[in-house]
Amino acid sequence: MPHDSQLGRRPLAFTGLRLCTAIVDRVTFNAHIVETGTDSFRLPQTQKKRRRKA
């Protein structure tokens, strides 16, 4: 992760698909994924925004 002094440049650090995949892999490795049994709020909201733009 970038140092706090680089917060303004953070979006530039995670632009590559391969790099993002590697980061997600390392964050979730040996992690406990908790399923709450509820629907996602973010997914439908994102889909609505995309439909409005199209």
C-alpha positions, 0 to 999 in steps of 0.5 A, a space after each residue: 500500500 502506498 504511504 499516507 503521503 501518497 494518498 492523492 496518487 493512490 488511484 494511479 497505483 491500482 490501474 493494471 488488471 494484473 496488479 489489481 488481481 494480485 492485490 485481491 488475491 493477497 488480501 483474500 488469501 487465508 481470509 474468512 469470507 463472511 456471507 451475510 445472506 443479504 443482497 448487495 446494495 452496491 451492485 444494483 446501484 452500480 448497475 442502475 448508474 450504468 444503465 442511465 449512462 448508456 
